[in-house]
Amino acid sequence: MPLALDIRKGNVINHNSTPCLILETHHRTPGKGQPVVQVKMRNLKTMRSADHRFGSTEKVEVLTTERKNLEFSYEDRGTYSFMDLETYDTLELSEELLGDTISFLVPNTEYEILFVDDQPTQLNLPSSVVLKVVESAEGIKGDTASNVQKPATLETGLVVQVPLFIKEGESIKVSTDDKSYQGRSS
């Protein structure tokens, strides 16, 4: 097994019998005592982040990971189907595994899925996605104060605040981090 010094950002380790994705690593050498490796990691079961300190010579189990780009096909009663475009194999993921990413899933779009020991564990979203506005109230005539916004319902059911000039049928870019409007899509 590798030492804690060998852990890098993006590795998945087995910590307390749970797979954890390493988000940050820092090597610290205090004036007294042994060097330590300070890591920020995300528990892939609970999706909570935590800091942990390993001794630099402590052994850590690094799990086998693979990242695959799969195309989202459709949703059927809480099961989301993805297709591998190389082998045409279908993978079904549950609503629990996908969590909040569901509101950004658009059919016929590729998404990166992280596999740990050949099991899907996390769907990674791009920083922004393009979604179509399906419902949006008309702006009030004469309401031209700066930065006035209105709610818009998107094709996935997500509701975001958009400027008054956005109309139904338009495609807009939405941030996957904070669900905010980023602009029109060309």
Beta strands, then each sheet from edge to edge (+ up, - down):
strand 1: 12-15
strand 2: 18-28
strand 3: 36-43
strand 4: 49-55
strand 5: 61-62
strand 6: 65-76
strand 7: 79-83
strand 8: 90-94
strand 9: 109-116
strand 10: 119-124
strand 11: 128-136
strand 12: 149-154
strand 13: 159-163
strand 14: 171-175
strand 15: 181-184
sheet 1: 4+ 3- 2+ 1- 5+
sheet 2: 8+ 7- 6+ 9- 10+
sheet 3: 13+ 12- 11+ 14- 15+
end
